[in-house]
């Protein structure tokens, strides 16, 4: 059975991952906004509501060194067995 997340759930997950990366890098919101070239207001709005432009999200990812994470965003799923393929098509 496939579990489908809502857009709000996916957004919340991305926000939490980005905040975690920011804090691991010991960056304040102000420091990250300057480093990324994103307004502080946009960053604060993103961290509270999940709302941000794609361009600003990419800028934040580059500033945090995680832009390569986007390469797997729409990557083709890899299967490890024929059974996995069959199970997915049920």
N, CA, C and O of each residue as an XYZ file, in Angstrom:
360
protein
N       0.837     -1.182      0.000
C       0.000      0.000      0.000
C       0.883      1.248      0.000
O       1.892      1.300      0.704
N       0.509      2.229     -0.773
C       1.283      3.448     -0.918
C       0.714      4.541     -0.021
O      -0.487      4.812     -0.053
N       1.574      5.169      0.779
C       1.155      6.254      1.645
C       1.433      7.570      0.934
O       2.572      7.840      0.551
N       0.417      8.380      0.756
C       0.561      9.652      0.067
C       0.542     10.780      1.092
O      -0.374     10.879      1.909
N       1.554     11.618      1.038
C       1.629     12.763      1.937
C       0.933     13.957      1.303
O       0.827     14.055      0.080
N       0.466     14.852      2.143
C      -0.150     16.078      1.651
C       0.945     17.102      1.341
O       2.069     16.967      1.825
N       0.630     18.118      0.544
C       1.610     19.174      0.293
C       2.101     19.831      1.589
O       3.279     20.170      1.702
N       1.217     20.011      2.552
C       1.620     20.607      3.829
C       2.608     19.715      4.575
O       3.542     20.214      5.203
N       2.408     18.408      4.509
C       3.327     17.478      5.177
C       4.706     17.493      4.517
O       5.728     17.482      5.202
N       4.726     17.517      3.202
C       5.998     17.563      2.480
C       6.711     18.881      2.775
O       7.920     18.901      3.009
N       5.963     19.969      2.763
C       6.532     21.279      3.062
C       7.124     21.314      4.464
O       8.231     21.815      4.656
N       6.401     20.788      5.439
C       6.888     20.760      6.826
C       8.165     19.936      6.936
O       9.075     20.295      7.684
N       8.237     18.847      6.204
C       9.425     17.998      6.218
C      10.635     18.753      5.648
O      11.734     18.675      6.197
N      10.428     19.475      4.554
C      11.510     20.245      3.942
C      11.973     21.351      4.882
O      13.173     21.585      5.027
N      11.026     22.030      5.517
C      11.370     23.090      6.473
C      12.224     22.527      7.602
O      13.249     23.109      7.953
N      11.813     21.411      8.165
C      12.564     20.827      9.284
C      13.971     20.414      8.865
O      14.927     20.602      9.616
N      14.096     19.852      7.669
C      15.422     19.456      7.184
C      16.311     20.672      6.962
O      17.499     20.644      7.284
N      15.742     21.736      6.413
C      16.512     22.955      6.161
C      16.926     23.612      7.482
O      18.067     24.052      7.625
N      16.009     23.677      8.439
C      16.347     24.258      9.745
C      17.443     23.445     10.428
O      18.344     24.004     11.053
N      17.360     22.131     10.306
C      18.376     21.262     10.902
C      19.740     21.545     10.280
O      20.739     21.656     10.990
N      19.779     21.662      8.957
C      21.046     21.962      8.274
C      21.582     23.328      8.713
O      22.783     23.488      8.932
N      20.681     24.309      8.838
C      21.106     25.652      9.251
C      21.721     25.604     10.639
O      22.773     26.195     10.884
N      21.059     24.900     11.543
C      21.541     24.824     12.923
C      22.821     24.000     13.029
O      23.702     24.327     13.825
N      22.933     22.934     12.235
C      24.171     22.141     12.217
C      25.352     22.995     11.763
O      26.480     22.807     12.219
N      25.079     23.933     10.862
C      26.112     24.842     10.382
C      26.325     26.033     11.302
O      27.114     26.932     11.011
N      25.601     26.021     12.424
C      25.704     27.092     13.420
C      25.439     28.466     12.805
O      26.127     29.443     13.100
N      24.426     28.512     11.945
C      24.048     29.763     11.294
C      22.744     30.289     11.879
O      21.799     29.531     12.097
N      22.703     31.580     12.127
C      21.445     32.212     12.512
C      20.635     32.438     11.241
O      21.152     32.294     10.134
N      19.375     32.789     11.404
C      18.562     33.113     10.237
C      19.175     34.292      9.480
O      19.213     34.299      8.250
N      19.651     35.280     10.223
C      20.248     36.460      9.598
C      21.483     36.086      8.774
O      21.658     36.557      7.651
N      22.332     35.236      9.345
C      23.549     34.825      8.633
C      23.213     34.046      7.367
O      23.804     34.282      6.313
N      22.268     33.121      7.471
C      21.898     32.330      6.299
C      21.254     33.203      5.234
O      21.529     33.028      4.047
N      20.404     34.135      5.634
C      19.745     34.984      4.637
C      20.778     35.809      3.871
O      20.665     35.965      2.655
N      21.776     36.334      4.565
C      22.843     37.098      3.895
C      23.666     36.192      2.973
O      23.942     36.544      1.826
N      24.050     35.034      3.486
C      24.875     34.096      2.713
C      24.158     33.641      1.440
O      24.782     33.479      0.392
N      22.851     33.440      1.541
C      22.066     32.936      0.410
C      21.572     34.041     -0.511
O      21.187     33.772     -1.649
N      21.577     35.279     -0.034
C      21.017     36.361     -0.837
C      19.503     36.312     -0.871
O      18.876     36.688     -1.862
N      18.921     35.843      0.226
C      17.465     35.745      0.377
C      17.077     36.687      1.511
O      17.770     36.750      2.526
N      15.993     37.409      1.352
C      15.610     38.344      2.408
C      15.322     37.593      3.707
O      14.864     36.450      3.700
N      15.602     38.264      4.811
C      15.352     37.667      6.119
C      13.870     37.346      6.280
O      13.514     36.315      6.851
N      13.014     38.222      5.780
C      11.570     37.984      5.856
C      11.160     36.708      5.138
O      10.328     35.949      5.635
N      11.748     36.473      3.964
C      11.433     35.253      3.208
C      11.873     34.010      3.965
O      11.155     33.011      4.011
N      13.068     34.080      4.563
C      13.567     32.931      5.320
C      12.699     32.667      6.544
O      12.363     31.519      6.835
N      12.335     33.727      7.261
C      11.477     33.557      8.445
C      10.120     32.986      8.053
O       9.596     32.099      8.727
N       9.549     33.500      6.956
C       8.253     32.998      6.485
C       8.367     31.518      6.118
O       7.481     30.722      6.430
N       9.467     31.158      5.454
C       9.676     29.764      5.083
C       9.748     28.873      6.319
O       9.126     27.812      6.359
N      10.507     29.304      7.328
C      10.677     28.477      8.522
C       9.414     28.404      9.381
O       9.290     27.498     10.206
N       8.485     29.327      9.206
C       7.249     29.267      9.996
C       6.065     28.705      9.216
O       5.204     28.034      9.786
N       6.020     28.979      7.903
C       4.842     28.551      7.137
C       5.143     27.575      6.008
O       4.234     26.945      5.469
N       6.424     27.449      5.649
C       6.781     26.582      4.529
C       6.644     27.261      3.182
O       6.887     26.633      2.151
N       6.260     28.529      3.164
C       6.063     29.267      1.915
C       7.364     29.928      1.478
O       7.968     30.683      2.240
N       7.798     29.642      0.242
C       9.005     30.256     -0.322
C       9.007     30.004     -1.823
O       8.434     29.024     -2.299
N       9.654     30.893     -2.561
C       9.764     30.661     -4.003
C      10.785     29.550     -4.250
O      11.681     29.321     -3.437
N      10.636     28.880     -5.364
C      11.585     27.820     -5.711
C      12.994     28.392     -5.831
O      13.954     27.778     -5.368
N      13.120     29.548     -6.440
C      14.434     30.180     -6.610
C      15.087     30.442     -5.254
O      16.276     30.176     -5.081
N      14.325     30.961     -4.293
C      14.878     31.230     -2.960
C      15.233     29.936     -2.242
O      16.233     29.880     -1.527
N      14.431     28.903     -2.422
C      14.736     27.608     -1.815
C      16.059     27.065     -2.360
O      16.874     26.528     -1.610
N      16.260     27.207     -3.652
C      17.511     26.752     -4.264
C      18.689     27.566     -3.737
O      19.751     27.007     -3.462
N      18.515     28.872     -3.594
C      19.583     29.715     -3.037
C      19.949     29.267     -1.626
O      21.128     29.210     -1.278
N      18.944     28.949     -0.816
C      19.208     28.471      0.549
C      19.961     27.144      0.511
O      20.905     26.932      1.273
N      19.534     26.259     -0.381
C      20.199     24.956     -0.491
C      21.663     25.123     -0.896
O      22.535     24.441     -0.358
N      21.933     26.016     -1.829
C      23.316     26.265     -2.251
C      24.128     26.812     -1.085
O      25.257     26.378     -0.858
N      23.566     27.757     -0.347
C      24.272     28.350      0.796
C      24.573     27.312      1.871
O      25.564     27.426      2.592
N      23.717     26.302      1.975
C      23.913     25.251      2.978
C      24.696     24.058      2.430
O      24.978     23.107      3.159
N      25.044     24.113      1.147
C      25.826     23.033      0.548
C      25.037     21.768      0.289
O      25.605     20.677      0.243
N      23.732     21.905      0.119
C      22.922     20.699     -0.116
C      22.137     20.786     -1.424
O      21.087     20.159     -1.568
N      22.650     21.567     -2.376
C      21.955     21.708     -3.654
C      21.894     20.403     -4.437
O      20.989     20.217     -5.251
N      22.838     19.501     -4.207
C      22.818     18.217     -4.911
C      21.624     17.358     -4.512
O      21.267     16.422     -5.227
N      21.008     17.666     -3.384
C      19.820     16.919     -2.961
C      18.683     17.070     -3.968
O      17.809     16.207     -4.045
N      18.686     18.152     -4.736
C      17.638     18.361     -5.735
C      17.758     17.384     -6.903
O      16.773     17.129     -7.596
N      18.955     16.833     -7.128
C      19.150     15.940     -8.276
C      18.342     14.653     -8.161
O      18.051     14.011     -9.170
N      17.981     14.278     -6.954
C      17.193     13.057     -6.779
C      15.699     13.347     -6.645
O      14.907     12.432     -6.420
N      15.316     14.603     -6.782
C      13.926     15.001     -6.565
C      12.942     14.236     -7.448
O      11.932     13.730     -6.957
N      13.224     14.151     -8.721
C      12.325     13.442     -9.632
C      13.042     12.281    -10.322
O      12.700     11.902    -11.442
N      14.027     11.731     -9.647
C      14.799     10.625    -10.208
C      13.923      9.381    -10.356
O      12.973      9.168     -9.604
N      14.273      8.582    -11.337
C      13.555      7.339    -11.582
C      13.801      6.384    -10.414
O      14.933      6.229     -9.957
N      12.747      5.757     -9.945
C      12.853      4.843     -8.813
C      13.663      3.606     -9.195
O      13.490      3.044    -10.276
N      14.538      3.200     -8.301
C      15.345      2.003     -8.509
C      14.720      0.839     -7.740
O      14.390      0.969     -6.561
N      14.563     -0.278     -8.407
C      13.991     -1.465     -7.780
C      15.103     -2.455     -7.463
O      16.079     -2.569     -8.203
N      14.941     -3.163     -6.359
C      15.958     -4.151     -5.989
C      15.519     -5.571     -6.324
O      16.312     -6.508     -6.240
N      14.245     -5.728     -6.705
C      13.770     -7.063     -7.076
C      12.537     -6.947     -7.969
O      11.877     -5.909     -8.012
N      12.247     -8.020     -8.671
C      11.040     -8.076     -9.493
C       9.807     -8.018     -8.601
O       8.784     -7.453     -8.986
N       9.903     -8.597     -7.421
C       8.774     -8.595     -6.497
C       8.373     -7.167     -6.116
O       7.185     -6.873     -5.980
N       9.348     -6.291     -5.946
C       9.052     -4.887     -5.638
C       8.209     -4.254     -6.738
O       7.266     -3.514     -6.457
N       8.546     -4.544     -7.976
C       7.802     -4.008     -9.114
C       6.387     -4.558     -9.114
O       5.424     -3.815     -9.301
N       6.266     -5.851     -8.906
C       4.948     -6.478     -8.884
C       4.096     -5.940     -7.744
O       2.907     -5.679     -7.928
N       4.691     -5.772     -6.571
C       3.955     -5.266     -5.407
C       3.458     -3.844     -5.633
O       2.375     -3.481     -5.174
N       4.241     -3.048     -6.332
C       3.855     -1.664     -6.575
C       2.681     -1.572     -7.540
O       1.888     -0.634     -7.460
N       2.563     -2.511     -8.428
C       1.504     -2.476     -9.431
C       0.214     -3.133     -8.971
O      -0.722     -3.278     -9.757
N       0.155     -3.523     -7.730
C      -1.066     -4.162     -7.207
C      -2.046     -3.110     -6.782
O      -3.137     -3.436     -6.313
